[in-house]
């Protein structure tokens, strides 16, 4: 995609049409080159209120459709995602800085998420039982109303599709607040939903920053809020939304630990750990952040370094999101080195020919990190892995358990006993065995524990059905001869 062909300014999408906001605008910068590619409005609570009114009005007819009728709209949307796969890939690459292969995988995952939503008629059904002679009780899944989804910069196409298909097909109307850093993909998704025939007001996009997030948490007609971002903000969103009596599911940050045992298969382990650390430039909540090497794992570390050195920024490795992110990531590396850690592979000061203005950090492996170092405790969110040495598996699990986060943990081993120990004792919501990025695939849900998630249910898969619906219980007696009892 030629930067010159991207929109001059992003608009909000309200009630089926694009609306110009009079609010202050923020430049949208491509991490690939550091160039300005668009501008996004920092919308106000007034803009949000207009979108909520449109969604509330649309809810009356949208929720009245059958589940199968709503599914047809999402099926057409899924086909449009497939039709525009290449263009959507280019857009993610441009605004987020991912490699084209990574951007394409993100779009493919969005298609898969939509396919799951299209299977809802086979999963969501009424429960009916004759509970007493002539008396039936039934449970129906009903939508909850106008909902909001606040999404991050790192997956501008996929994370919105964590919530859009499921929430809509279950009968809700949505306000999407994409990251103001990467608003272009969200606007294109709105256009595709419109083309798929989704009625006006069912899906709306309101761009902005903190003011809109706060307004979403406070708005009396928004019934539920989902959030994906840092733990610091996730806590604030969860507390504010629930204080206003809304449902809230807020996903925060992560510090994923990969335990490598001495019996681990060398080539598979080295390549998987490095791929987990460097994929999407480390800007994903499932990235490997800490490798805990148990006992004699030096050959695996040596091979990891060889694999990492072969990864070229601007080719196999994308950009990080901003100049500020690059500076912050490199500061973590420098601080660890000054504290006594050893930088085995150094990605600081990376540049890419013809893209000298871009924001690149090369793959970085830091050895002899201790658990008290900041780089071992805080989310770096870059292509950096810290290696902590442990004498045995118990010590390794204790290090993992000490982290306040709980998104994912993995173990690399050929020993089923070691694997079972980690599966049972690691304090994380998603566990991998010989898998560096243990993301469940549909219908299995995505979601962590501890400071990586606030709220109940998970954001994808079957578990999300509970979040986006409410139960209506009905008791019916048609037979006048039925025995009189407490239900009469």
TIFIMI-924281 format. One line per field, with one value per residue (C-alpha): residue in one letter; x, y, z; residue number from 0. Coordinates in steps of 0.1 Angstrom, whole numbers. Last residue first. Layout:
// TIFIMI-924281
code = (a_...)
c1 = (X_...)
c2 = (Y_...)
c3 = (Z_...)
pos = (NUM_...)
// end
This chain:
// TIFIMI-924281
code = (x_x_x_x_x_x_x_x_x_x_x_x_x_x_x_x_x_x_x_x_x_x_x_x_x_x_x_x_x_x_x_x_x_x_x_x_x_x_x_x_x_x_x_x_x_x_x_x_x_x_x_x_x_x_x_x_x_x_x_x_x_x_x_x_x_x_x_x_x_x_x_x_x_x_x_x_x_x_x_x_x_x_x_x_x_x_x_x_x_x_x_x_x_x_x_x_x_x_x_x_x_x_x_x_x_x_x_x_x_x_x_x_x_x_x_x_x_x_x_x_x_x_x_x_x_x_x_x_x_x_x_x_x_x_x_x_x_x_x_x_x_x_x_x_x_x_x_x_x_x_x_x_x_x_x_x_x_x_x_x_x_x_x_x_x_x_x_x_x_x_x_x_x_x_x_x_x_x_x_x_x_x_x_x_x_x_x_x_x_x_x_x_x_x_x_x_x_x_x_x_x_x_x_x_x_x_x_x_x_x_x_x_x_x_x_x_x_x_x_x_x_x_x_x_x_x_x_x_x_x_x_x_x_x_x_x_x_x_x_x_x_x_x_x_x_x_x_x_x_x_x_x_x_x_x_x_x_x_x_x_x_x_x_x_x_x_x_x_x_x_x_x_x_x_x_x_x_x_x_x_x_x_x_x_x_x_x_x_x_x_x_x_x_x_x_x_x_x_x_x_x_x_x_x_x_x_x_x_x_x_x_x_x_x_x_x_x_x_x_x_x_x_x_x_x_x_x_x_x_x_x_x_x_x_x_x_x_x_x_x_x_x_x_x_x_x_x_x_x_x_x_x_x_x_x_x_x_x_x_x_x_x_x_x_x_x_x_x_x_x_x_x_x_x_x_x_x_x_x_x_x_x_x_x_x_x_x_x_x_x_x_x_x_x_x_x_x_x_x_x_x_x_x_x_x_x_x_x_x_x_x_x_x_x_x_x_x_x_x_x_x_x_x_x_x_x_x_x_x_x_x_x_x_x_x_x_x_x_x_x_x_x_x_x_x_x_x_x_x_x_x_x_x_x_x_x_x_x_x_x_x_x_x_x_x_x_x_x_x_x_x_x_x_x_x_x_x_x_x_x_x_x_x_x_x_x_x_x)
c1 = (-492_-454_-457_-480_-513_-513_-517_-553_-551_-524_-506_-480_-449_-418_-394_-357_-340_-302_-279_-256_-222_-202_-216_-210_-174_-166_-174_-145_-131_-129_-129_-154_-151_-134_-99_-72_-34_-30_-40_-51_-52_-77_-83_-111_-112_-137_-115_-77_-59_-28_2_30_62_48_68_41_21_-1_-28_-44_-12_1_22_15_-6_7_42_42_26_53_80_63_58_95_106_108_100_77_53_36_8_-12_-6_10_20_52_62_47_71_101_87_81_118_129_108_121_157_189_175_192_172_173_157_141_137_118_96_68_91_65_81_96_127_137_133_159_150_145_182_193_223_215_200_189_179_162_167_148_133_113_115_132_161_138_159_183_169_184_190_204_199_193_221_225_243_237_251_234_253_231_246_235_200_198_209_184_155_166_165_128_119_137_121_87_91_101_69_52_80_91_89_113_118_127_129_150_169_167_199_213_183_188_225_217_190_216_239_210_201_237_238_208_225_204_170_169_141_133_116_95_81_53_17_7_20_45_76_85_53_73_106_102_79_101_132_116_103_136_157_132_127_164_175_148_144_162_179_145_135_108_92_78_53_53_19_-3_-39_-73_-103_-137_-164_-201_-215_-226_-210_-184_-179_-168_-145_-128_-124_-111_-86_-74_-70_-51_-23_-25_-18_-42_-73_-108_-143_-172_-208_-241_-235_-266_-254_-222_-194_-170_-175_-169_-136_-124_-135_-116_-85_-80_-101_-120_-156_-165_-201_-217_-255_-263_-271_-280_-253_-255_-222_-211_-216_-196_-169_-168_-166_-137_-120_-124_-109_-79_-71_-72_-37_-22_-57_-62_-97_-129_-156_-192_-214_-249_-258_-277_-255_-242_-230_-211_-195_-184_-171_-153_-121_-125_-114_-83_-75_-74_-54_-33_-6_-24_-50_-88_-117_-149_-183_-217_-253_-278_-275_-283_-306_-298_-329_-336_-367_-390_-420_-449_-475_-463_-432_-398_-406_-373_-362_-328_-326_-298_-264_-238_-251_-266_-233_-213_-211_-193_-166_-162_-157_-128_-112_-114_-98_-71_-64_-61_-35_-16_-15_0_26_36_36_60_44_48_14_0_15_17_-19_-30_-11_-28_-62_-54_-43_-73_-99_-119_-113_-125_-155_-164_-164_-186_-211_-211_-215_-247_-260_-254_-279_-307_-296_-297_-332_-338_-354_-320_-313_-347_-346_-308_-307_-321_-296_-268_-277_-281_-247_-230_-244_-233_-198_-194_-207_-182_-155_-134_-96_-99_-73_-48_-31_1_28_62_83_93_79_64_38_26_-10_-11_-36_-66_-85_-123_-146_-155_-164_-189_-188_-220_-239_-252_-218_-184_-158_-135_-98_-79_-58_-67_-40_-31_1_14_14_0)
c2 = (-221_-227_-237_-266_-272_-304_-299_-300_-266_-278_-249_-241_-221_-210_-187_-179_-152_-156_-128_-125_-111_-124_-159_-163_-153_-186_-205_-189_-154_-128_-151_-152_-132_-98_-86_-103_-103_-93_-128_-151_-152_-154_-168_-193_-228_-229_-216_-219_-216_-194_-212_-191_-210_-245_-274_-278_-246_-233_-205_-191_-188_-197_-227_-257_-282_-278_-272_-305_-323_-313_-324_-358_-361_-357_-346_-310_-274_-258_-229_-201_-177_-148_-148_-116_-109_-129_-150_-182_-182_-179_-207_-229_-225_-233_-265_-275_-275_-254_-223_-198_-167_-157_-125_-122_-91_-85_-57_-54_-49_-60_-56_-82_-97_-65_-47_-69_-88_-122_-122_-120_-141_-138_-111_-121_-93_-95_-61_-30_-9_23_38_70_51_33_32_8_-5_6_-12_9_-18_-54_-70_-108_-122_-92_-102_-92_-74_-44_-22_-48_-49_-11_-11_-37_-19_14_-2_-11_24_42_19_24_62_61_43_9_-15_-23_-57_-87_-111_-83_-48_-60_-91_-124_-145_-133_-147_-182_-183_-169_-195_-222_-211_-210_-245_-257_-240_-258_-278_-269_-254_-224_-201_-181_-148_-126_-151_-133_-140_-104_-93_-67_-89_-75_-93_-125_-119_-136_-164_-170_-171_-197_-218_-218_-228_-254_-271_-273_-285_-310_-304_-328_-299_-284_-250_-231_-203_-175_-150_-115_-102_-71_-65_-79_-61_-78_-55_-58_-24_-12_23_11_-18_5_26_-4_-24_6_16_-20_-24_9_-4_-39_-26_-31_-50_-38_-51_-30_-39_-22_11_33_50_62_63_36_47_84_74_56_85_110_88_87_90_73_64_34_22_-12_-18_18_13_-23_-49_-53_-69_-37_-19_-46_-41_-3_-7_-31_-5_20_-4_-10_27_36_25_50_61_26_14_25_2_9_-22_-34_-67_-96_-127_-122_-88_-96_-127_-110_-77_-91_-109_-92_-59_-79_-92_-61_-36_-62_-44_-10_-19_-23_-8_-27_-12_-27_-16_-42_-73_-99_-128_-164_-184_-207_-228_-242_-264_-272_-299_-323_-306_-297_-304_-292_-267_-253_-230_-232_-215_-238_-248_-213_-199_-214_-181_-166_-193_-184_-147_-157_-177_-148_-126_-152_-149_-112_-116_-142_-117_-90_-115_-124_-87_-78_-59_-21_-12_13_1_-37_-37_-18_-41_-72_-56_-51_-87_-102_-81_-110_-132_-104_-99_-135_-132_-101_-121_-148_-121_-109_-144_-150_-123_-143_-175_-159_-147_-110_-90_-80_-61_-44_-28_-26_-1_27_20_19_52_68_53_68_103_99_90_122_143_125_139_126_128_128_108_120_101_87_107_92_73_49_15_27_46_77_88_125_134_156_180_176_189_154_145_117_86_68_37_52_65_59_84_99_93_120_122_86_63_65_85_58_34_0)
c3 = (411_415_452_442_425_405_368_357_342_318_301_328_318_336_319_327_306_308_298_269_258_288_288_251_256_273_241_223_228_256_286_315_347_353_355_335_333_369_381_353_315_287_253_248_232_202_186_189_222_222_237_220_226_224_237_264_266_294_292_324_343_378_368_391_373_337_350_370_341_317_340_344_306_300_265_277_269_294_288_307_298_310_347_359_395_389_419_404_375_399_421_390_381_416_417_382_393_396_379_355_344_308_297_263_242_210_226_251_282_307_341_365_348_331_364_380_412_394_383_347_338_300_279_244_220_186_169_178_150_149_113_103_88_65_33_50_83_116_149_177_203_192_211_212_243_266_299_331_358_368_340_315_330_328_292_281_299_283_248_253_265_236_210_226_226_189_182_175_173_138_121_122_93_69_84_113_102_121_116_149_168_154_163_198_203_194_221_246_237_241_275_289_318_349_343_320_329_297_305_281_256_238_246_254_220_210_209_175_161_166_184_218_206_175_197_221_192_173_203_215_182_175_209_219_257_280_299_308_294_314_293_314_302_317_308_304_309_298_311_311_324_331_340_374_372_397_374_346_367_385_353_333_360_364_326_325_347_333_298_270_261_272_271_283_290_295_277_283_315_299_326_314_278_288_306_275_253_274_275_237_207_179_179_157_154_147_150_142_105_97_89_52_45_29_62_80_54_59_97_93_72_100_125_102_100_137_148_173_185_197_186_204_191_200_196_192_208_193_198_163_172_203_188_155_170_201_192_158_174_186_151_129_150_167_187_190_217_217_237_230_240_245_238_248_269_243_254_259_267_297_299_327_319_341_333_360_374_360_324_309_282_276_246_221_216_201_166_160_171_142_124_154_150_114_124_147_119_95_122_126_88_92_119_99_70_93_105_70_59_87_115_116_131_106_74_80_93_62_39_54_50_13_9_28_10_-4_27_50_26_30_68_66_45_72_98_81_78_115_124_107_124_158_151_146_175_188_156_156_190_192_163_186_213_188_173_208_217_187_194_230_220_199_228_251_229_201_198_160_140_115_87_73_91_85_110_83_93_125_105_124_129_138_165_159_182_182_155_145_110_107_85_80_92_125_135_120_133_108_100_82_50_41_27_-9_-4_19_-10_0)
pos = (487_486_485_484_483_482_481_480_479_478_477_476_475_474_473_472_471_470_469_468_467_466_465_464_463_462_461_460_459_458_457_456_455_454_453_452_451_450_449_448_447_446_445_444_443_442_441_440_439_438_437_436_435_434_433_432_431_430_429_428_427_426_425_424_423_422_421_420_419_418_417_416_415_414_413_412_411_410_409_408_407_406_405_404_403_402_401_400_399_398_397_396_395_394_393_392_391_390_389_388_387_386_385_384_383_382_381_380_379_378_377_376_375_374_373_372_371_370_369_368_367_366_365_364_363_362_361_360_359_358_357_356_355_354_353_352_351_350_349_348_347_346_345_344_343_342_341_340_339_338_337_336_335_334_333_332_331_330_329_328_327_326_325_324_323_322_321_320_319_318_317_316_315_314_313_312_311_310_309_308_307_306_305_304_303_302_301_300_299_298_297_296_295_294_293_292_291_290_289_288_287_286_285_284_283_282_281_280_279_278_277_276_275_274_273_272_271_270_269_268_267_266_265_264_263_262_261_260_259_258_257_256_255_254_253_252_251_250_249_248_247_246_245_244_243_242_241_240_239_238_237_236_235_234_233_232_231_230_229_228_227_226_225_224_223_222_221_220_219_218_217_216_215_214_213_212_211_210_209_208_207_206_205_204_203_202_201_200_199_198_197_196_195_194_193_192_191_190_189_188_187_186_185_184_183_182_181_180_179_178_177_176_175_174_173_172_171_170_169_168_167_166_165_164_163_162_161_160_159_158_157_156_155_154_153_152_151_150_149_148_147_146_145_144_143_142_141_140_139_138_137_136_135_134_133_132_131_130_129_128_127_126_125_124_123_122_121_120_119_118_117_116_115_114_113_112_111_110_109_108_107_106_105_104_103_102_101_100_99_98_97_96_95_94_93_92_91_90_89_88_87_86_85_84_83_82_81_80_79_78_77_76_75_74_73_72_71_70_69_68_67_66_65_64_63_62_61_60_59_58_57_56_55_54_53_52_51_50_49_48_47_46_45_44_43_42_41_40_39_38_37_36_35_34_33_32_31_30_29_28_27_26_25_24_23_22_21_20_19_18_17_16_15_14_13_12_11_10_9_8_7_6_5_4_3_2_1_0)
// end
